[in-house]
Amino acid sequence: MNKLYVVMVGLPARGKSTMARRIREGLEAEDFRVEVFNNGEIRRSMLGMDSAEPEFYDPDNAEGRARREEIARLNIAAARDYLAGDGHVAILDATNASRARRATIEAMLTDHPLLFVECVNDDPVALGAAIRRKTQMPEFARDTTQAAMESFTKRIHYYERMYAPCADESCWVRVDTLENRVVGEQIGGRVPYYHRIRDILVSAWVRNLYLVRHGETYYNVEGRIGGDSDLTLRGQAQAKELAAYFAGTEVPYIFTSTRKRSAQTAAPMREARPEATVMALPEFDEIDAGECESLRYDDIRRRFPDAFAARQRDKFHYVYPGGEGYVTLRERVERGVRRALFLAGGAPGVMIIGHQAINRMILSHFLYRRTEDVPYIFIPQTQFYHIVATQRKKLFELVRFM
């Protein structure tokens, strides 16, 4: 059977390890034997805290450079031994940022084809949050969050001095890990499983997405739209029931909007799992009703009769005076979904606690609906949508929790 080396390339915090795991899982589902060889795991086991300081990655630090090369060669040799046995695909997971490092890999691994997978992502919000997530690694346990972020950012700057994008290598593909989109490729000769791998790189990859609407608010009871209302007592009970339902479920990432009703719905979930990452993304804020914020629909009909009639005719393309509409939400909501899934990095469970219009737009990202039908998707406050979307499995269900 054909064998292959997959070599990850890219600056830190660009999603290389997530993509490596995704490739492994996608190929293992087709009964290929795949192993990931991570330089960082060897480095931490060999050097521990000695490799946490950013100066270890300074290209001018001869000792640090020698240790990094030693670790790389150990990992390369382990990958070669794996394919010499019964393995089918060996994935080298490291920055492999310099052309010199990649030339070393090419020189040492001549027995089977190589495919370089370069991961890029320049989204500032996603990158900042990914760096913050990196600070939770054991090597930063002695540092404050701020000190760890500064240290890791300095490490990235050192790598930037060494970084050279793939160009001279005969077989490479460059993927935007936020967009799940191939942005460049050069395939010379035959690369086993390339079409399978390329399809994995661009596939939506959601293990378990739980899409929840916030609990009942005072504005819901009064029939008002928008605003920043608190949860009612019933809404608070809904939030507690939601947390109780998920008591035995892994949900390490919870995303909310910046509105109080979303954060208040997440509060019992947060209390039950203090180790979870909870993050507010403005992309998930409810539709901005502009001059109609906090009004009842009867108020809108009296004060803005033409606008009310226009909304009745075409709810999807209607835009509130001075505000937004479904049609203008699409870009920011999809950006929020991409950021959330990138930051979750293939976690076993991700929850988004959003709003009615926002959740409709998120659902339309996964579920085919004609645009005119999107504003009418059912978004209850006592049920959630469970979505699985991988290369081999699609699941979509509405689940009652109260």
C-alpha positions in Angstrom: 0.0 0.0 0.0 1.2 3.6 -0.7 2.6 5.5 2.2 2.9 9.3 2.8 4.5 11.9 5.0 2.4 14.9 5.8 4.5 17.8 7.0 2.7 20.7 8.8 4.0 24.2 8.2 3.1 27.5 9.7 3.6 30.0 12.5 2.4 29.2 16.0 -1.3 29.5 16.9 -2.4 29.1 13.2 -4.3 25.8 13.8 -1.6 23.3 12.6 -2.3 20.8 15.4 -6.0 21.0 14.9 -5.6 20.4 11.2 -3.2 17.5 11.8 -5.8 15.8 14.1 -8.4 16.4 11.5 -6.4 14.7 8.8 -5.6 11.8 11.0 -9.3 11.3 12.0 -10.5 11.7 8.4 -8.0 9.0 7.1 -8.5 6.7 10.1 -12.2 6.7 9.3 -11.2 5.0 6.0 -9.1 2.4 7.9 -5.7 4.0 7.2 -3.1 3.8 10.0 -2.1 7.3 10.8 0.1 8.8 13.5 0.9 12.4 14.5 4.5 13.2 15.6 4.5 16.5 17.5 7.8 18.3 18.1 6.3 20.2 21.1 5.5 17.0 23.0 9.1 15.8 22.6 10.4 19.3 23.6 8.3 19.5 26.7 9.3 15.9 27.8 13.0 16.5 27.2 13.4 20.1 28.4 10.3 20.9 30.4 10.2 24.5 31.6 13.6 25.2 30.1 12.0 25.6 26.7 9.2 28.0 27.9 11.3 31.2 27.6 10.9 33.0 24.3 14.7 33.3 23.9 14.9 29.6 23.4 13.4 30.3 19.9 15.7 33.2 19.1 17.3 32.3 15.7 20.5 33.9 17.1 20.5 31.5 20.1 22.9 28.8 19.0 22.2 26.5 21.9 18.5 26.8 21.5 18.7 26.3 17.8 20.8 23.1 18.3 18.3 21.7 20.7 15.4 22.4 18.4 17.2 20.7 15.5 17.9 17.7 17.8 14.2 17.4 18.6 13.2 17.8 15.0 15.5 15.0 13.9 14.2 12.7 16.7 10.7 13.3 15.5 11.6 12.8 11.8 13.3 9.5 12.7 10.2 8.4 14.6 8.0 9.1 11.7 10.3 7.2 9.3 10.3 4.2 11.7 6.5 4.3 11.8 6.2 4.1 8.0 8.9 1.4 7.9 6.4 -0.6 9.9 2.7 -0.9 9.3 1.9 2.8 9.3 0.3 4.4 6.2 0.6 8.1 6.9 2.9 9.9 9.3 2.1 13.5 10.1 5.0 15.8 11.3 3.3 18.4 13.5 5.6 21.4 14.0 6.2 24.9 12.7 8.8 23.7 10.2 8.9 27.4 9.4 12.2 27.8 7.7 13.2 26.5 4.2 16.3 25.0 5.9 14.2 22.9 8.2 12.0 21.7 5.4 15.2 20.9 3.3 16.4 18.7 6.2 13.1 16.9 6.2 13.3 16.3 2.5 16.8 15.0 2.8 16.0 12.6 5.7 12.7 11.3 4.3 13.3 9.9 0.8 11.6 6.6 1.1 8.0 7.9 0.5 6.4 11.0 -0.9 6.0 14.2 1.2 3.1 16.6 1.3 3.7 20.0 3.0 0.5 21.4 4.5 0.9 25.1 5.3 -1.6 26.7 7.7 -2.2 30.4 7.5 -4.5 32.7 9.4 -4.2 36.5 9.9 -7.5 37.2 11.6 -6.5 39.4 14.6 -9.4 38.3 16.9 -8.9 34.6 16.2 -5.1 34.9 16.6 -5.4 36.8 19.9 -7.8 34.3 21.4 -5.6 31.4 20.1 -2.6 32.9 21.8 -4.6 33.3 25.0 -5.5 29.6 24.8 -1.9 28.7 24.4 -1.1 30.3 27.7 -3.0 27.5 29.4 -0.3 25.0 28.6 1.6 23.6 31.6 4.8 25.3 30.5 3.2 28.7 31.4 1.9 27.5 34.8 4.2 29.9 36.7 3.2 33.0 34.7 0.3 35.3 34.9 -2.0 35.2 31.8 -0.6 38.6 30.7 3.0 37.5 31.1 2.3 34.2 29.3 0.7 36.1 26.4 3.7 38.4 26.1 6.1 35.5 26.2 4.2 33.5 23.6 3.8 36.6 21.3 7.6 37.1 21.5 8.1 33.5 20.6 5.9 34.1 17.5 8.1 37.1 16.6 11.2 34.9 16.6 9.5 32.4 14.4 8.5 35.2 12.0 12.1 36.0 11.5 12.7 32.4 10.3 9.4 31.9 8.4 9.5 31.3 4.7 6.2 30.3 3.0 6.2 27.1 0.9 7.4 27.7 -2.6 10.4 25.6 -3.6 8.9 22.3 -2.3 7.6 20.1 -5.0 4.3 19.2 -3.2 2.5 21.6 -1.0 -0.9 23.0 -0.2 -1.7 26.2 1.7 -4.9 26.4 3.7 -6.6 29.3 5.5 -7.5 27.5 8.7 -10.2 30.1 9.6 -12.0 29.9 6.3 -11.3 26.2 5.6 -10.2 27.2 2.2 -7.2 26.3 0.0 -5.4 29.5 -1.0 -2.5 28.0 -2.9 -1.1 24.6 -4.0 1.6 23.0 -6.0 1.4 19.3 -6.6 4.3 17.9 -8.5 4.2 14.1 -9.2 1.8 11.7 -7.6 0.9 12.2 -4.0 -1.0 9.3 -2.4 -4.4 10.2 -0.8 -4.0 13.9 -1.8 -7.6 14.3 -2.9 -8.8 12.8 0.3 -6.6 15.1 2.4 -7.5 18.2 0.4 -11.2 17.4 0.9 -10.6 17.1 4.6 -8.8 20.5 4.7 -11.8 22.3 3.3 -14.6 20.4 4.9 -16.7 21.9 7.7 -15.6 20.1 10.9 -18.0 20.3 13.8 -18.0 17.4 16.3 -20.9 18.7 18.4 -22.3 22.2 18.1 -25.1 23.0 20.5 -27.0 26.1 19.3 -29.0 27.6 22.1 -31.3 30.7 22.3 -31.1 32.8 25.5 -33.8 32.3 28.1 -36.9 34.4 28.4 -36.4 38.1 29.0 -38.6 40.9 30.2 -38.6 42.3 26.7 -39.8 38.9 25.4 -42.8 39.1 27.8 -43.5 42.7 26.8 -43.2 42.0 23.1 -40.3 44.4 22.6 -37.4 43.8 20.2 -33.7 44.3 20.6 -32.4 46.1 23.7 -30.4 44.6 26.5 -33.0 43.2 28.8 -32.3 40.8 31.8 -33.7 37.3 32.1 -37.0 36.9 33.8 -37.3 34.4 36.7 -38.6 31.9 34.1 -35.6 32.7 31.9 -33.3 32.1 34.8 -35.0 28.7 35.4 -34.5 27.9 31.7 -30.7 28.6 32.1 -30.5 26.3 35.1 -32.3 23.5 33.3 -30.0 23.9 30.4 -27.0 23.5 32.6 -28.6 20.5 34.3 -29.2 18.8 31.0 -25.6 19.2 30.0 -24.2 18.1 33.4 -22.6 15.0 31.9 -21.6 16.4 28.5 -18.2 17.7 27.5 -18.6 21.4 26.5 -15.2 23.0 26.9 -16.1 26.0 24.8 -19.1 28.3 25.3 -19.6 31.4 23.1 -22.1 34.1 23.9 -23.0 37.5 22.5 -22.1 40.7 24.4 -25.7 41.1 25.6 -26.8 40.5 29.2 -29.4 37.9 28.3 -26.9 35.7 26.6 -24.3 35.9 29.4 -27.0 35.3 32.0 -28.1 32.2 30.2 -24.5 30.9 30.1 -23.9 31.7 33.8 -25.1 28.3 35.2 -23.2 26.4 32.5 -20.1 28.5 33.4 -20.5 27.8 37.1 -20.8 24.0 36.5 -17.6 23.9 34.5 -15.1 26.5 35.7 -12.4 25.0 33.4 -14.4 25.8 30.3 -13.5 28.7 28.0 -16.4 31.2 27.9 -16.0 34.0 25.4 -18.3 36.8 24.2 -18.2 37.5 20.5 -19.9 40.7 19.2 -20.6 38.8 15.9 -23.3 36.9 17.9 -25.1 40.1 19.1 -28.8 40.2 18.1 -29.9 42.1 15.0 -29.6 45.9 15.4 -33.1 47.3 15.0 -31.8 50.9 14.7 -34.6 53.4 15.3 -36.9 50.5 16.2 -34.8 49.2 19.1 -36.9 48.4 22.2 -40.2 49.0 20.4 -43.2 46.7 20.1 -44.3 45.7 16.6 -47.5 47.7 17.1 -45.4 50.7 17.9 -43.3 50.1 14.7 -46.5 49.8 12.6 -47.8 53.2 13.9 -44.5 55.1 13.9 -42.9 53.6 10.7 -45.8 52.4 8.6 -43.8 52.3 5.4 -41.0 50.4 7.0 -43.4 48.0 8.7 -45.1 47.2 5.3 -41.7 46.7 3.6 -40.7 44.2 6.3 -44.0 42.3 5.8 -43.3 42.1 2.1 -39.7 40.8 2.3 -38.4 40.1 5.8 -35.0 38.7 4.7 -34.0 41.8 2.7 -35.6 44.3 4.9 -33.2 46.6 6.9 -34.4 48.4 10.0 -34.1 52.3 9.7 -30.6 53.0 11.0 -30.0 49.4 11.8 -29.5 45.9 10.2 -31.5 43.2 8.5 -31.1 39.5 7.9 -29.4 40.2 4.6 -26.7 42.4 6.3 -26.2 39.9 9.2 -24.8 37.1 7.0 -21.2 38.3 6.8 -20.7 39.0 10.5 -22.5 35.9 11.7 -20.5 33.6 9.5 -17.3 35.4 10.6 -18.4 34.6 14.2 -19.0 31.0 13.5 -15.7 30.6 11.8 -13.9 32.3 14.7 -15.7 30.2 17.3 -15.0 26.9 15.5 -11.3 27.8 14.9 -10.8 28.8 18.6 -12.5 25.6 19.7 -10.0 23.6 17.7 -12.0 20.5 17.2 -13.2 20.3 20.8 -15.7 17.5 21.6 -18.4 20.1 22.3 -19.1 23.8 21.5 -22.0 25.8 22.6 -23.2 29.1 21.1 -25.8 30.9 23.2 -27.3 33.4 20.7 -30.4 35.2 19.8 -33.4 34.5 17.5 -32.2 36.2 14.3 -28.6 35.2 14.9 -29.4 31.6 15.5 -31.5 31.6 12.3 -28.5 32.8 10.4 -26.2 30.3 12.0 -28.6 27.5 11.2 -28.7 28.7 7.6 -25.0 28.2 7.5 -25.4 24.5 8.0 -29.0 23.8 6.9 -30.2 24.6 3.4 -33.0 27.2 3.4 -34.2 29.6 0.8 -33.4 33.1 1.9 -37.1 34.0 2.1 -37.6 31.2 4.7 -34.6 32.0 6.9 -36.5 34.6 9.0 -39.1 32.0 9.9 -36.8 29.2 11.2 -38.2 28.0 14.6 -35.9 29.1 17.4 -37.4 28.0 20.8 -36.1 28.9 24.2 -36.6 25.5 25.8 -34.9 23.4 23.0 -31.5 23.5 21.3 -30.2 22.5 18.0 -27.5 19.8 17.9 -25.3 19.8 14.8 -22.6 17.5 13.7 -20.8 18.2 10.5 -17.7 16.2 9.5 -16.5 14.8 6.2 -18.3 11.5 6.9 -21.2 12.5 9.1 -24.0 15.1 9.1 -26.5 15.3 12.0 -29.1 17.9 12.7 -31.6 17.6 15.5 -33.8 19.7 17.7 -33.6 18.6 21.4 -35.8 19.6 24.3 -34.1 20.3 27.6 -37.0 21.6 29.6 
